[in-house]
Structure formats: structure tokens, C-alpha cells
Amino acid sequence: KMVLAVAMTVAFAVEALRFHSPAKAPFSHSSSPRISSLMLPTRMSAPGEPQSTTWWEKRGVLPFSCTACGKCCKVTGDVWCTPKEAQDLACHLGISLPGFADQYAKLDVEGWMQLKSRQGHDGLDDGCIFLDKDNACSVYPARPIQCSTYPFFPRFLRTPESWNSEVVLPGDRPDGVNGVPRAEDRYWNAESGGCEGMREVTDTRYNQKKRVWKVSPSKAEQDGNETVSADEVMFKLKMYERNFLTFPHEALLEKEVERTLGLDGQVSSDAVRRGMDQRSGTQ
């Protein structure tokens, strides 16, 4: 019964890590750097197209320019920093690593630290603990890779539609009878996230017959100067993928299983691995 309970809990933990409110696992919710997408990071190309050619590489640039609104740091979710990033943050703040862990981290998994959230006036989470009163990052030079690589996460680079799903209109959702937005208009909120600095890609389509991505030059030229080159996108994607591959996923699962079952260190990595294997076999 205990093995079954562990397997079931692991299955739950795996799903939680995949779909938790934006990254609530290391690298879950739908958007923003405050999420931990456990979706396997990969450079997705269209079916049948060489893996070296993605739609955004074909396009050459992506329409994005940070507006410094700070909203991406207020999405419901978590931020993880690597052991080195934790040390860098501690140095930036002029404190020791143990002091940093006590003051700013709520979970330590093999040196990786999950940052605490800022508390609002209502006592609820109100974004990253390093957001200042003006919603600006107070540790910007030492911010984690999870923050610096947004919005160039694997799940947003899979297709143009994936990219567009993270695009939101600037400002707050209008109130009042005359200000009610259209049903298709999307604005940022803490649960679903979104990025005001991203703009929709409407010029890139996959030609199923020729099995290639096609870009409309006339529309692509409308991006203007507020773009990020494919080379920079690739660089940020590689950084994100490297973090994903080195994150101690299995150790975090052990902690989640132990916490859920109240076993306090009695769950082995073998039990976690068996549960994950069993879960994989059913999908």
C-alpha cells in the first residue's frame, strides 16, 4: 500500500511540476519568468523540416522589447536560482550565502534555491521578493537565468501560435460599460500572466505541401527596431535549456513526496524513479 501511495503521489507531483501555476516547479503556469515549465526544452521545427531550422530562425527576428512594467515578476509562480546564482545574489546583496538562504529562500534543493515571494498588504503573495516599491528589479545585474531568458522559453518558441499565446495588450483591463474590452482582447493578470513587450507574429506560416516555414517579407518589415535577433534568441534558449538539464528534478520530487506523505526523508530516489517510470508507461 505504501508503494502504491508513493507511486500515486509521484504521479501527482509529476503533473504538478508540469502544470503548476507558471513554473511552480523548476522551469508551471502558463507564462512569465515566475514559472518553471518542465516541458522538455527543445528547438522545435515544423514536421518534416530539418531540426536546425525553426520558424523564428527562418524569420530572423522576434518582435519583443521589454517595457520594464515589472508585471512578469508578479505572476503567480516561483523563481529558482542555481547554486552559483544564489552565491552571486548573496555577494550582490553583501551578505553570506547562509544569510541569503535564511532571508530570501523558501526551499533549498541540492544548492538550488526557490526564492520567497513578496507579501502584499493583504498578506498574499505579490510577486518576486526582489521587486522594489516601483516594481523594478532590485537585483537586476545578478538576476537568475530564469528571469533573464524570459520570454524566450521553449514553450513559447514552438510555433508562432505559442508565441502569440503570451502576448497581452498594454495597460490594465478597462472597467465600465464603455471600456469593456472585446472577448478576444487579452490583458495581463497574475494568474495567466502574459507579456506586454511581445507583439503578435502574423507573417509566418507553415506550408504543409512544401514542408517549410514561409515568412511574408512585407509583414516582417513592420517589426521595426523593437526586435530580438534569432542569434540572441538562440543564446537565451540555450541558457534556459542548460538550466533545465542541470536542475535536480528527482531530488525535488523526493521532497514533494516526503512532504505530501509526511515521511521526512524516508522516500528513496529509486521509489521516485519507479513511480515516474510507471507514470510514463501509462501515457
N, C-alpha and C positions, 0 to 999 in steps of 0.2 A: 504493500500500500504506500509505503514511504517513497519507493522508487517511482511509482505512478504519480504520486503527488509532486515529486521533484520534476518529472518529465512534463506534467501539465503546467507547472509554474514556469518552467523554462520556455515552454511554448508561448505562454502569456508574455513572458519577458521579451522573447524574440519579437513578438508582434508589437509590444510597447516600444521597443527600440526602433522598430521600423516606422511606426506611425505616430508616436507620441507627439504632442504638440510641439512645433517645429523642432528640431534637433533634440528633444529631451532625451537624448541618448547621445552618444558621442557622434557626431557628424551625421527632429521628428516633427513635427508640424510641417506646414507647407512651405515656409519661407523664412527669409532673413538669416543673418549670421547666428541669431539666437535659436538654433535648431541643430540637430545633429544628424541629419539624414544618413541612415545606414544603408541607403540604396547603393548597390555596388557601383563605385565610381568607374566610369569608363567613357572613352571618347566614342560616342555613338554616331555612326554614319547611317545613311539610308540603306534599306535592304538591298543587298547585291552590290553596293558601292564599296570600293576599297576602304579599309578601315582608316587609312591615312587621310581621307577626305571627309570632313564633316560639313554640315550646312553653314556653320559660322566661319569655317576656313574658306569655303567657297565664296562667302560673302565678303571676307576680308576685314570687316569691322563689325562691331555691335554697338547699337545706339544706347549709350549709357554715359551719364555724367552725374557724379554724386552731388546732391543738393544740400548736404550737411544738415538735413532735417532731424536726424537722430532717431527717426521712427524705427529703423531696422533694429535698433538696440533696445526697443521697448516691446518687441513681440514676445508673447508668452513662450518661454523656452529656456534653454541653458547654453552656457558657453564653457567650453573645455580648453585648457591650455596645456601644452606639453610640459614635461619637466624643465626643459630649457626656458620655455616661455614664462613659466612660473618664477624661475630664478631671475630672468630679465625684468619681470614686473616688480619683484621684490627689490632689485637694485634700483630700478627707476623710482620707486617709492622711498628708497633709503631705509629699508627695513630688512630684517633677516628672513630667510625662507620659512622657518617655523612661525615667525611672526606674521608673515603674509598668509600662510595657511590658516592660522587661527582667526585672522581678521577678515579675510576675503574668500576663503574656500569653504564649501559645504560638504565636499566629498573628495577624497584622495584615493585614486586607483593606480597603484604602481607608479606614483610620481605625477601622474596626470591629475590636474585639479579642476573640479567643477566649481565655477565661480558662484558666489551668492548673488541674490537679486537685491535691487534697491527696494526699500519699503516705502509705499505711498502713505498719504495721510490716513487712509482707511485701513492700514495695516496689511494690505495686499501687495503682491509683487508689482513693481512699477518700473521694470526694465533693468538693465545691467547696473551692477553696483558701482561701476566707474563712470556713469553718466553724471555730469555736474548739473547745477540748477538751470543751466541754459540748454540742457540736453546735448552737450558736447562731450566727446570722449576725453576724460582727464588723463588717460594714459596712452594717447594716440600713438606716440613713437614706439611704444612697446606692446601694442595691442596684439592679441593672438592671431594666428593664421586663419582661424575660423572666421574672424572678423574681416581681415584684410582681403580675403579672397571672395567675399560676397559682392555681387550676386552670381559669380561665375562658378556655381556649384553644378555637379554632374546632372542633377535632375532638371535644371533649367536650361541645359545645353543639349538635351537630347533631340529636340525638334524646335522649330520656330514656335509651335503652339505651346511647348513647355516654357519657353522664354516669355511669351505673351501672357501666360497664366500668372506671372509675378508682377506684371505691370499694373500700376494703380494711378488714378488721377491725383494731381497735386492738391494739397489742402485737405480740409475736413469735409465730411459728408454734409451737404446742405440740409438745413432744417426748414420747416414751414411749408405751407401749401405751395407757394410759388418757387420754392427752392428744392423741391423733391427731385432727386436725380432719376434718370431713366433706369429701368431694370438692368440694362446691360452695363451701366456705369459702375465702376468698382473703385472704392476708396479704401485707404489703409484702415485696419483696426488691429488691436493687439492679438486677436485670436488667429485671424487668417493671414496677417502680415501684408506683404507687398512692398514694392519699391517705386517711389516717385521719380527716381532718376533714370529708370529704364523706360524705353519707348518701344512700342509695338513694331514687330518685323512683319511687314505685309508683302515684301517683294520676293520672298524665297519660297519656292515650291518644289516638290519632288516630282520629277517626270517618271511615272511608273513604266512607261513604254521604253524609254531610253535608260532608265535606272540611274539617273543622275539628278543632282540638285541644280535648279535653274534660278538665277537671280535677275531681276529686272533692273537694268542699269539706271533707268530714269528715276525709279523709286529709291534705289540705294543712294543716289547722289543727294537725296533730300536729308540725309542724316546730318549733314553739316559737320562742324568741328567737334561736336559733343559725342565722340565715339571712342571706343577702345579697340585697338588693333587685334587681329587674330593672334599675333605673336604674344601679346600681353595676356590675352585670354588663356592661351595655352600655358603660359608660365604660371598663372594663378591656379589653373586647373591641376597642374602637376603638383603644386604645393599642397593643394587640398587632398589629392589622392595619396600623397606621401603620408600626410597626417592620418588619413583613414586607415592605411595599411599598417601603421605602427601603433594605432590605438589599441589598448588592452581590452578588446571586446569581451573575451572569455572571462577575464577577471571581473569585469563589471557585471556580467551575467551571474557569476558566483555570488557577488554581493547582493544582487537583486533577489536571487533565490533564497539566500540566507535570511535576508530582511523579511521577505514575504512569509517564510515558514518559521522564522524565529529560531533558526538553528545555530546562529552565531559561530561561523567558522567550521561547520560540520559538513558542508557540501563540497565535494571534490570536483576538480576540473573534469575528471572522467565522467562524472554524473551529468555535468552540464553538457559535455560534448555528446554523450549518448542522447540526451534529450533533444539537442539541436539536430542530430542525425535523424532521430525518429520523426521530428517535425518536418525536416526536409523531404523525407521519404513519402510524406502524405501530400506534398504539394506538386 
